Amino acid sequence: MASPALTFVRRLCWRSPCGARPTQAVCVPAIHLHMTAATMQVSQKDFQKAQEQLKLLKKDPGNETKLKLYGLFKQATEGPCNAPKPGMLDFVKKAKWDAWNSLGNLSQDDARQKYAELVSSLVSAESASQKKEASPEEGRHDGYETLIVTTKNNITKIMFNRPDRKNAINHQMYREIIKALEEAGKNDSTIAVITGNGDYYSSGNDLNNFTNVQPGEMEKMAKDGAVLLKEFVGHFIDFPKPLIAVVNGPAIGICVTVLALCDLVYASDRATFHSPFSQLGQSPEGCSSYLFPKIMGLAKASEMLLFNKKLTAAEACAQGLVTEVFPDSSFQKEVWARLEAYASLPKNVSILNFSPPCKPVAFSILMPNPSCHLVSLHP
């Protein structure tokens, strides 16, 4: 019996009684089949090349992208999802299964092509990033890995730069923020601005700060952490110039509590403010147990610090923690226009009005558990 493909070609080549020229009928399917085979060969080569390119990427593309790559790879090599659905508690396998299953009946050729296109976009983005780093923007400071620090138009900008980790603050980042504040306090800029790179302002402490600690080292880790945190918060209190927070997205934990030590806080309307200390078995830090009640009243402060209430940008503004809220679509343009106007003010007047004696006083409170403390600080 003839194969379906051969039958298809024979039917196309059948000469009609109307006297149609057979050469036209013969050429069309032959060319079509030849091009399809060539396309499949190119698609397979691109797919294999993309797999090799993926191994050369230096930066983690993030979980969302990795799941897309996984799903496309499985679809390209095995076809539509044929694996049983994992249990809800097996989060990793469930996420992988969802990524593969979401592709439905996408053909293997199309999956190979999409996989190659996605890898190509990642390679191009990384290449562009490397070129940008090789030619740093005007006024960029050297010596930072977790921050981008620039001084331009009388503004020192300190940008959290761990977007793949939601700008979570690890030990290195704590030390680099301290260094950046010291430099900004001594240079010729009029104001300093703290903001985040990516969707988040900061997700707070990096949980890796507390992992891989041996039982016998717990007390030392707590004491070393207390010293680092005290120095970190102290640099906010003692900063000699106007310090402005530009909150571009969600803020959690320590990056929320030190907002009370900033002179202005501008927020995008998609920003949120969350301090889930009691939920994590921790106590509020950054002088927040003293300053938050003074800013927003005891009842509202207790909602945040004791009962983990997450504030929207509008709520944080109404309670006095945020100075002003801007639409996210125009946030950067409006805020930076205003900051540039502030930076044009006379430097001596700005620094005189915001010298350390004008900063709020923080009381010293010692907690029974050395791993849960409020920072002991003074002006």
C-alpha positions as a Markdown table, in Angstrom:
| # | Residue | x | y | z |
|---|---|---|---|---|
| 1 | Met | 0.0 | 0.0 | 0.0 |
| 2 | Ala | 1.3 | 3.5 | -0.9 |
| 3 | Ser | 2.1 | 5.8 | 2.0 |
| 4 | Pro | -0.2 | 8.8 | 2.6 |
| 5 | Ala | 2.6 | 11.2 | 1.5 |
| 6 | Leu | 3.1 | 9.4 | -1.8 |
| 7 | Thr | -0.6 | 9.3 | -2.4 |
| 8 | Phe | -0.8 | 13.0 | -1.8 |
| 9 | Val | 2.0 | 13.7 | -4.3 |
| 10 | Arg | 0.3 | 11.3 | -6.9 |
| 11 | Arg | -3.0 | 13.1 | -6.6 |
| 12 | Leu | -1.3 | 16.5 | -7.2 |
| 13 | Cys | 0.5 | 15.1 | -10.2 |
| 14 | Trp | -2.7 | 13.6 | -11.7 |
| 15 | Arg | -3.3 | 14.9 | -15.1 |
| 16 | Ser | -6.8 | 16.3 | -15.5 |
| 17 | Pro | -8.8 | 15.7 | -18.6 |
| 18 | Cys | -8.8 | 19.5 | -19.2 |
| 19 | Gly | -5.2 | 19.1 | -20.5 |
| 20 | Ala | -3.5 | 20.9 | -17.6 |
| 21 | Arg | 0.2 | 20.8 | -18.0 |
| 22 | Pro | 1.7 | 18.1 | -15.7 |
| 23 | Thr | 5.0 | 19.9 | -15.2 |
| 24 | Gln | 3.3 | 22.5 | -13.0 |
| 25 | Ala | 1.7 | 19.8 | -10.9 |
| 26 | Val | 4.9 | 17.9 | -10.5 |
| 27 | Cys | 7.2 | 20.8 | -9.5 |
| 28 | Val | 5.0 | 22.3 | -6.7 |
| 29 | Pro | 5.0 | 19.3 | -4.3 |
| 30 | Ala | 8.7 | 18.5 | -5.0 |
| 31 | Ile | 9.9 | 21.9 | -4.1 |
| 32 | His | 7.6 | 22.1 | -1.1 |
| 33 | Leu | 8.9 | 18.8 | 0.3 |
| 34 | His | 12.6 | 19.8 | -0.4 |
| 35 | Met | 12.2 | 23.2 | 1.5 |
| 36 | Thr | 10.5 | 21.5 | 4.5 |
| 37 | Ala | 13.4 | 19.1 | 4.9 |
| 38 | Ala | 15.9 | 21.9 | 4.7 |
| 39 | Thr | 14.0 | 24.0 | 7.2 |
| 40 | Met | 13.9 | 21.0 | 9.6 |
| 41 | Gln | 17.6 | 20.6 | 9.3 |
| 42 | Val | 18.3 | 24.3 | 10.0 |
| 43 | Ser | 15.9 | 24.2 | 12.9 |
| 44 | Gln | 17.7 | 21.2 | 14.4 |
| 45 | Lys | 21.1 | 22.9 | 14.0 |
| 46 | Asp | 19.9 | 26.1 | 15.5 |
| 47 | Phe | 18.4 | 24.1 | 18.4 |
| 48 | Gln | 21.7 | 22.3 | 19.1 |
| 49 | Lys | 23.7 | 25.6 | 18.8 |
| 50 | Ala | 21.3 | 27.3 | 21.2 |
| 51 | Gln | 21.9 | 24.5 | 23.8 |
| 52 | Glu | 25.7 | 25.2 | 23.6 |
| 53 | Gln | 25.2 | 29.0 | 23.8 |
| 54 | Leu | 23.0 | 28.6 | 26.9 |
| 55 | Lys | 25.9 | 26.9 | 28.7 |
| 56 | Leu | 28.1 | 29.9 | 28.1 |
| 57 | Leu | 25.7 | 32.5 | 29.8 |
| 58 | Lys | 27.4 | 34.0 | 32.8 |
| 59 | Lys | 24.3 | 35.5 | 34.5 |
| 60 | Asp | 21.4 | 33.5 | 35.9 |
| 61 | Pro | 18.4 | 34.4 | 33.6 |
| 62 | Gly | 15.9 | 33.9 | 36.5 |
| 63 | Asn | 13.4 | 31.2 | 37.4 |
| 64 | Glu | 10.7 | 32.4 | 35.0 |
| 65 | Thr | 13.0 | 32.3 | 32.0 |
| 66 | Lys | 14.5 | 29.0 | 33.0 |
| 67 | Leu | 11.0 | 27.5 | 33.3 |
| 68 | Lys | 10.2 | 28.7 | 29.7 |
| 69 | Leu | 13.4 | 27.1 | 28.5 |
| 70 | Tyr | 12.7 | 23.9 | 30.2 |
| 71 | Gly | 9.2 | 23.7 | 28.8 |
| 72 | Leu | 10.4 | 24.5 | 25.2 |
| 73 | Phe | 13.2 | 21.9 | 25.5 |
| 74 | Lys | 10.8 | 19.2 | 26.6 |
| 75 | Gln | 8.3 | 20.1 | 23.9 |
| 76 | Ala | 11.1 | 20.1 | 21.2 |
| 77 | Thr | 12.6 | 16.8 | 22.3 |
| 78 | Glu | 9.5 | 14.8 | 23.4 |
| 79 | Gly | 6.5 | 16.6 | 22.0 |
| 80 | Pro | 3.4 | 17.6 | 24.0 |
| 81 | Cys | 3.4 | 17.0 | 27.8 |
| 82 | Asn | 2.8 | 13.3 | 28.5 |
| 83 | Ala | 4.0 | 13.2 | 32.2 |
| 84 | Pro | 1.6 | 12.8 | 35.1 |
| 85 | Lys | 0.8 | 16.0 | 37.0 |
| 86 | Pro | 3.0 | 16.2 | 40.2 |
| 87 | Gly | 1.4 | 16.9 | 43.6 |
| 88 | Met | 0.8 | 20.5 | 44.7 |
| 89 | Leu | 3.4 | 20.2 | 47.4 |
| 90 | Asp | 6.2 | 19.3 | 45.0 |
| 91 | Phe | 6.7 | 22.9 | 44.0 |
| 92 | Val | 9.7 | 22.5 | 41.7 |
| 93 | Lys | 8.3 | 19.6 | 39.7 |
| 94 | Lys | 4.9 | 21.2 | 39.6 |
| 95 | Ala | 6.3 | 24.4 | 38.1 |
| 96 | Lys | 8.3 | 22.5 | 35.5 |
| 97 | Trp | 5.2 | 20.5 | 34.6 |
| 98 | Asp | 3.1 | 23.6 | 34.2 |
| 99 | Ala | 5.7 | 25.2 | 32.0 |
| 100 | Trp | 5.7 | 22.2 | 29.7 |
| 101 | Asn | 2.0 | 21.5 | 29.7 |
| 102 | Ser | 1.2 | 25.2 | 28.9 |
| 103 | Leu | 2.7 | 24.7 | 25.4 |
| 104 | Gly | -0.2 | 22.4 | 24.5 |
| 105 | Asn | 0.1 | 21.0 | 20.9 |
| 106 | Leu | 2.9 | 23.3 | 19.8 |
| 107 | Ser | 4.9 | 21.4 | 17.2 |
| 108 | Gln | 8.4 | 20.2 | 17.9 |
| 109 | Asp | 9.8 | 22.3 | 15.0 |
| 110 | Asp | 8.1 | 25.5 | 16.4 |
| 111 | Ala | 9.4 | 24.6 | 20.0 |
| 112 | Arg | 12.9 | 24.3 | 18.7 |
| 113 | Gln | 12.6 | 27.6 | 16.9 |
| 114 | Lys | 11.2 | 29.4 | 20.0 |
| 115 | Tyr | 13.9 | 27.8 | 22.2 |
| 116 | Ala | 16.6 | 29.1 | 19.8 |
| 117 | Glu | 15.0 | 32.6 | 19.7 |
| 118 | Leu | 14.8 | 32.8 | 23.5 |
| 119 | Val | 18.4 | 31.8 | 24.0 |
| 120 | Ser | 19.5 | 34.2 | 21.3 |
| 121 | Ser | 17.7 | 37.1 | 23.1 |
| 122 | Leu | 19.4 | 36.1 | 26.3 |
| 123 | Val | 22.8 | 36.1 | 24.6 |
| 124 | Ser | 22.2 | 39.5 | 23.0 |
| 125 | Ala | 21.0 | 41.0 | 26.3 |
| 126 | Glu | 24.1 | 39.8 | 28.2 |
| 127 | Ser | 26.4 | 41.0 | 25.4 |
| 128 | Ala | 24.7 | 44.5 | 25.5 |
| 129 | Ser | 25.1 | 44.5 | 29.3 |
| 130 | Gln | 28.8 | 43.6 | 29.1 |
| 131 | Lys | 29.3 | 46.4 | 26.6 |
| 132 | Lys | 27.6 | 48.9 | 28.9 |
| 133 | Glu | 29.7 | 47.7 | 31.8 |
| 134 | Ala | 32.8 | 48.1 | 29.7 |
| 135 | Ser | 31.8 | 51.7 | 28.9 |
| 136 | Pro | 30.3 | 52.8 | 32.3 |
| 137 | Glu | 27.9 | 55.7 | 32.4 |
| 138 | Glu | 29.2 | 59.1 | 33.3 |
| 139 | Gly | 30.1 | 59.6 | 36.9 |
| 140 | Arg | 29.9 | 55.9 | 37.9 |
| 141 | His | 31.9 | 54.9 | 40.9 |
| 142 | Asp | 34.2 | 51.9 | 40.9 |
| 143 | Gly | 34.4 | 49.2 | 43.5 |
| 144 | Tyr | 30.8 | 48.0 | 43.7 |
| 145 | Glu | 29.3 | 44.7 | 42.8 |
| 146 | Thr | 25.8 | 44.8 | 44.4 |
| 147 | Leu | 25.2 | 48.5 | 43.8 |
| 148 | Ile | 25.3 | 51.0 | 40.9 |
| 149 | Val | 26.6 | 54.3 | 42.4 |
| 150 | Thr | 26.8 | 57.4 | 40.2 |
| 151 | Thr | 27.3 | 61.1 | 40.8 |
| 152 | Lys | 25.9 | 63.5 | 38.2 |
| 153 | Asn | 24.2 | 66.9 | 38.3 |
| 154 | Asn | 25.0 | 67.3 | 42.0 |
| 155 | Ile | 23.1 | 64.0 | 42.8 |
| 156 | Thr | 24.7 | 60.8 | 44.1 |
| 157 | Lys | 22.5 | 57.9 | 43.2 |
| 158 | Ile | 22.8 | 54.7 | 45.2 |
| 159 | Met | 20.9 | 52.0 | 43.3 |
| 160 | Phe | 20.4 | 48.5 | 44.7 |
| 161 | Asn | 21.5 | 46.2 | 41.9 |
| 162 | Arg | 20.5 | 42.6 | 42.5 |
| 163 | Pro | 17.3 | 42.6 | 40.5 |
| 164 | Asp | 17.4 | 38.8 | 40.0 |
| 165 | Arg | 17.2 | 38.5 | 43.8 |
| 166 | Lys | 14.6 | 41.3 | 44.2 |
| 167 | Asn | 17.5 | 43.5 | 45.5 |
| 168 | Ala | 17.7 | 41.4 | 48.7 |
| 169 | Ile | 20.4 | 42.7 | 51.0 |
| 170 | Asn | 23.3 | 40.3 | 51.7 |
| 171 | His | 26.3 | 41.0 | 53.9 |
| 172 | Gln | 28.3 | 42.3 | 51.0 |
| 173 | Met | 25.5 | 44.7 | 50.0 |
| 174 | Tyr | 25.3 | 46.0 | 53.6 |
| 175 | Arg | 29.0 | 46.9 | 53.5 |
| 176 | Glu | 28.7 | 48.5 | 50.1 |
| 177 | Ile | 25.8 | 50.7 | 51.2 |
| 178 | Ile | 27.9 | 51.8 | 54.1 |
| 179 | Lys | 30.8 | 52.6 | 51.8 |
| 180 | Ala | 28.5 | 54.4 | 49.3 |
| 181 | Leu | 26.9 | 56.6 | 52.1 |
| 182 | Glu | 30.4 | 57.5 | 53.4 |
| 183 | Glu | 31.5 | 58.6 | 49.9 |
| 184 | Ala | 28.3 | 60.5 | 49.2 |
| 185 | Gly | 28.6 | 62.3 | 52.5 |
| 186 | Lys | 32.1 | 63.6 | 51.5 |
| 187 | Asn | 31.8 | 64.3 | 47.8 |
| 188 | Asp | 30.6 | 67.5 | 46.1 |
| 189 | Ser | 27.0 | 66.3 | 45.5 |
| 190 | Thr | 24.1 | 68.3 | 47.1 |
| 191 | Ile | 21.8 | 65.3 | 47.8 |
| 192 | Ala | 21.9 | 61.5 | 47.8 |
| 193 | Val | 19.2 | 59.3 | 46.4 |
| 194 | Ile | 18.6 | 55.6 | 47.2 |
| 195 | Thr | 16.5 | 53.5 | 44.8 |
| 196 | Gly | 16.3 | 50.0 | 43.3 |
| 197 | Asn | 17.0 | 48.4 | 40.0 |
| 198 | Gly | 14.2 | 46.3 | 38.5 |
| 199 | Asp | 10.7 | 45.6 | 39.8 |
| 200 | Tyr | 11.5 | 45.8 | 43.5 |
| 201 | Tyr | 12.9 | 48.5 | 45.7 |
| 202 | Ser | 14.2 | 45.7 | 48.0 |
| 203 | Ser | 12.9 | 42.5 | 49.4 |
| 204 | Gly | 14.9 | 43.0 | 52.6 |
| 205 | Asn | 17.4 | 40.7 | 54.2 |
| 206 | Asp | 18.8 | 37.9 | 51.9 |
| 207 | Leu | 17.8 | 34.7 | 53.6 |
| 208 | Asn | 21.3 | 33.3 | 52.7 |
| 209 | Asn | 22.6 | 35.6 | 55.5 |
| 210 | Phe | 21.1 | 33.1 | 58.0 |
| 211 | Thr | 21.7 | 29.8 | 56.3 |
| 212 | Asn | 24.6 | 27.3 | 56.7 |
| 213 | Val | 25.3 | 28.4 | 60.2 |
| 214 | Gln | 26.5 | 25.7 | 62.5 |
| 215 | Pro | 24.7 | 25.3 | 65.9 |
| 216 | Gly | 27.9 | 26.4 | 67.8 |
| 217 | Glu | 28.3 | 29.5 | 65.6 |
| 218 | Met | 24.8 | 30.8 | 66.2 |
| 219 | Glu | 25.7 | 33.2 | 68.9 |
| 220 | Lys | 28.7 | 34.6 | 67.0 |
| 221 | Met | 26.6 | 35.1 | 63.9 |
| 222 | Ala | 24.0 | 37.0 | 65.9 |
| 223 | Lys | 26.7 | 39.3 | 67.5 |
| 224 | Asp | 28.4 | 39.9 | 64.2 |
| 225 | Gly | 25.1 | 40.7 | 62.5 |
| 226 | Ala | 24.2 | 43.1 | 65.3 |
| 227 | Val | 27.5 | 45.0 | 64.8 |
| 228 | Leu | 27.0 | 45.2 | 61.1 |
| 229 | Leu | 23.4 | 46.3 | 61.4 |
| 230 | Lys | 24.3 | 49.0 | 64.0 |
| 231 | Glu | 26.9 | 50.4 | 61.7 |
| 232 | Phe | 24.5 | 50.3 | 58.7 |
| 233 | Val | 21.7 | 52.2 | 60.5 |
| 234 | Gly | 24.2 | 54.6 | 62.0 |
| 235 | His | 25.3 | 55.7 | 58.6 |
| 236 | Phe | 21.7 | 56.7 | 57.8 |
| 237 | Ile | 21.4 | 58.6 | 61.1 |
| 238 | Asp | 24.7 | 60.5 | 60.6 |
| 239 | Phe | 24.4 | 61.2 | 56.9 |
| 240 | Pro | 25.2 | 64.9 | 56.6 |
| 241 | Lys | 23.2 | 65.7 | 53.5 |
| 242 | Pro | 19.5 | 65.4 | 52.4 |
| 243 | Leu | 18.9 | 61.7 | 51.9 |
| 244 | Ile | 16.0 | 60.8 | 49.6 |
| 245 | Ala | 14.4 | 57.4 | 49.0 |
| 246 | Val | 12.9 | 56.7 | 45.6 |
| 247 | Val | 10.8 | 53.6 | 46.1 |
| 248 | Asn | 10.2 | 52.1 | 42.7 |
| 249 | Gly | 8.5 | 48.9 | 43.8 |
| 250 | Pro | 7.7 | 46.7 | 46.8 |
| 251 | Ala | 9.8 | 47.2 | 49.9 |
| 252 | Ile | 10.2 | 44.7 | 52.7 |
| 253 | Gly | 11.9 | 44.6 | 56.1 |
| 254 | Ile | 15.0 | 46.6 | 56.8 |
| 255 | Cys | 14.6 | 48.7 | 53.7 |
| 256 | Val | 11.2 | 49.8 | 55.0 |
| 257 | Thr | 12.3 | 50.6 | 58.6 |
| 258 | Val | 15.2 | 52.9 | 57.5 |
| 259 | Leu | 12.8 | 55.0 | 55.4 |
| 260 | Ala | 12.0 | 56.8 | 58.6 |
| 261 | Leu | 15.6 | 57.9 | 58.7 |
| 262 | Cys | 15.4 | 59.5 | 55.2 |
| 263 | Asp | 14.4 | 63.1 | 54.7 |
| 264 | Leu | 12.0 | 62.5 | 51.8 |
| 265 | Val | 10.4 | 59.3 | 50.5 |
| 266 | Tyr | 8.9 | 59.3 | 47.0 |
| 267 | Ala | 7.0 | 56.2 | 45.9 |
| 268 | Ser | 5.5 | 54.7 | 42.8 |
| 269 | Asp | 1.8 | 53.8 | 43.2 |
| 270 | Arg | 2.7 | 50.2 | 42.7 |
| 271 | Ala | 5.1 | 50.2 | 45.7 |
| 272 | Thr | 4.1 | 48.4 | 48.9 |
| 273 | Phe | 5.6 | 48.5 | 52.4 |
| 274 | His | 5.8 | 45.4 | 54.5 |
| 275 | Ser | 7.6 | 44.6 | 57.8 |
| 276 | Pro | 6.7 | 41.0 | 58.7 |
| 277 | Phe | 8.9 | 40.8 | 61.8 |
| 278 | Ser | 6.6 | 39.0 | 64.2 |
| 279 | Gln | 5.7 | 36.6 | 61.4 |
| 280 | Leu | 9.4 | 35.7 | 61.1 |
| 281 | Gly | 10.0 | 35.6 | 64.8 |
| 282 | Gln | 12.1 | 38.8 | 64.7 |
| 283 | Ser | 11.8 | 42.2 | 66.2 |
| 284 | Pro | 11.7 | 45.6 | 64.4 |
| 285 | Glu | 15.1 | 47.2 | 63.6 |
| 286 | Gly | 16.3 | 50.4 | 62.2 |
| 287 | Cys | 14.9 | 52.5 | 65.0 |
| 288 | Ser | 11.4 | 51.8 | 63.7 |
| 289 | Ser | 9.9 | 51.0 | 67.1 |
| 290 | Tyr | 10.8 | 54.5 | 68.2 |
| 291 | Leu | 10.2 | 56.5 | 64.9 |
| 292 | Phe | 7.2 | 54.8 | 63.4 |
| 293 | Pro | 4.9 | 55.6 | 66.4 |
| 294 | Lys | 6.1 | 59.2 | 66.2 |
| 295 | Ile | 5.4 | 59.4 | 62.4 |
| 296 | Met | 2.1 | 57.6 | 62.2 |
| 297 | Gly | 0.9 | 57.1 | 65.7 |
| 298 | Leu | 1.1 | 54.1 | 68.1 |
| 299 | Ala | -1.9 | 52.3 | 66.7 |
| 300 | Lys | -0.9 | 52.4 | 63.1 |
| 301 | Ala | 2.7 | 51.6 | 63.9 |
| 302 | Ser | 1.6 | 48.6 | 65.9 |
| 303 | Glu | -0.4 | 47.3 | 62.9 |
| 304 | Met | 2.8 | 47.4 | 60.8 |
| 305 | Leu | 5.4 | 46.3 | 63.3 |
| 306 | Leu | 3.5 | 43.9 | 65.5 |
| 307 | Phe | 0.8 | 42.5 | 63.2 |
| 308 | Asn | 2.6 | 42.6 | 59.8 |
| 309 | Lys | 0.2 | 44.8 | 57.9 |
| 310 | Lys | 1.3 | 45.6 | 54.4 |
| 311 | Leu | 0.7 | 49.2 | 53.4 |
| 312 | Thr | -0.1 | 50.4 | 49.8 |
| 313 | Ala | 1.8 | 53.5 | 48.7 |
| 314 | Ala | -1.4 | 55.5 | 49.2 |
| 315 | Glu | -1.8 | 54.2 | 52.8 |
| 316 | Ala | 1.9 | 54.8 | 53.6 |
| 317 | Cys | 1.6 | 58.4 | 52.3 |
| 318 | Ala | -1.6 | 59.0 | 54.4 |
| 319 | Gln | 0.2 | 57.8 | 57.5 |
| 320 | Gly | 3.3 | 60.0 | 56.9 |
| 321 | Leu | 5.9 | 57.4 | 56.0 |
| 322 | Val | 5.9 | 58.4 | 52.3 |
| 323 | Thr | 6.1 | 62.1 | 51.2 |
| 324 | Glu | 4.3 | 61.7 | 47.9 |
| 325 | Val | 3.0 | 59.0 | 45.5 |
| 326 | Phe | 3.4 | 59.2 | 41.7 |
| 327 | Pro | 1.7 | 57.1 | 38.9 |
| 328 | Asp | 4.1 | 54.4 | 38.0 |
| 329 | Ser | 3.9 | 55.3 | 34.3 |
| 330 | Ser | 5.4 | 58.8 | 35.0 |
| 331 | Phe | 7.2 | 58.0 | 38.2 |
| 332 | Gln | 10.8 | 58.2 | 37.1 |
| 333 | Lys | 10.3 | 61.2 | 34.9 |
| 334 | Glu | 8.5 | 63.3 | 37.5 |
| 335 | Val | 10.6 | 62.3 | 40.5 |
| 336 | Trp | 14.0 | 62.9 | 38.8 |
| 337 | Ala | 12.9 | 66.3 | 37.4 |
| 338 | Arg | 12.1 | 67.3 | 41.0 |
| 339 | Leu | 15.3 | 65.9 | 42.4 |
| 340 | Glu | 17.4 | 67.8 | 39.8 |
| 341 | Ala | 15.7 | 71.0 | 40.9 |
| 342 | Tyr | 16.5 | 70.2 | 44.6 |
| 343 | Ala | 20.1 | 69.5 | 43.6 |
| 344 | Ser | 20.5 | 72.9 | 42.1 |
| 345 | Leu | 19.9 | 74.6 | 45.5 |
| 346 | Pro | 22.9 | 76.1 | 47.3 |
| 347 | Lys | 25.0 | 73.3 | 48.8 |
| 348 | Asn | 25.9 | 75.0 | 52.0 |
| 349 | Val | 22.3 | 75.8 | 52.9 |
| 350 | Ser | 21.2 | 72.2 | 52.2 |
| 351 | Ile | 24.0 | 70.6 | 54.2 |
| 352 | Leu | 23.6 | 73.1 | 57.1 |
| 353 | Asn | 19.9 | 72.3 | 57.4 |
| 354 | Phe | 20.4 | 68.6 | 57.3 |
| 355 | Ser | 23.5 | 68.2 | 59.6 |
| 356 | Pro | 23.5 | 65.2 | 62.0 |
| 357 | Pro | 22.0 | 67.1 | 65.0 |
| 358 | Cys | 18.8 | 67.6 | 63.0 |
| 359 | Lys | 18.5 | 63.8 | 62.5 |
| 360 | Pro | 16.0 | 62.0 | 64.9 |
| 361 | Val | 17.3 | 60.5 | 68.1 |
| 362 | Ala | 17.2 | 56.7 | 68.4 |
| 363 | Phe | 16.8 | 55.2 | 71.9 |
| 364 | Ser | 18.8 | 52.1 | 72.9 |
| 365 | Ile | 16.8 | 49.0 | 73.6 |
| 366 | Leu | 18.3 | 45.6 | 74.4 |
| 367 | Met | 16.3 | 42.5 | 73.6 |
| 368 | Pro | 16.7 | 39.3 | 75.7 |
| 369 | Asn | 17.3 | 37.2 | 72.6 |
| 370 | Pro | 20.7 | 38.3 | 71.0 |
| 371 | Ser | 19.4 | 37.3 | 67.5 |
| 372 | Cys | 16.4 | 39.6 | 67.9 |
| 373 | His | 17.3 | 43.1 | 68.7 |
| 374 | Leu | 16.6 | 46.8 | 68.2 |
| 375 | Val | 19.7 | 48.7 | 67.3 |
| 376 | Ser | 21.4 | 50.7 | 70.0 |
| 377 | Leu | 22.2 | 54.1 | 68.4 |
| 378 | His | 22.7 | 57.7 | 69.4 |
| 379 | Pro | 23.1 | 60.9 | 67.3 |
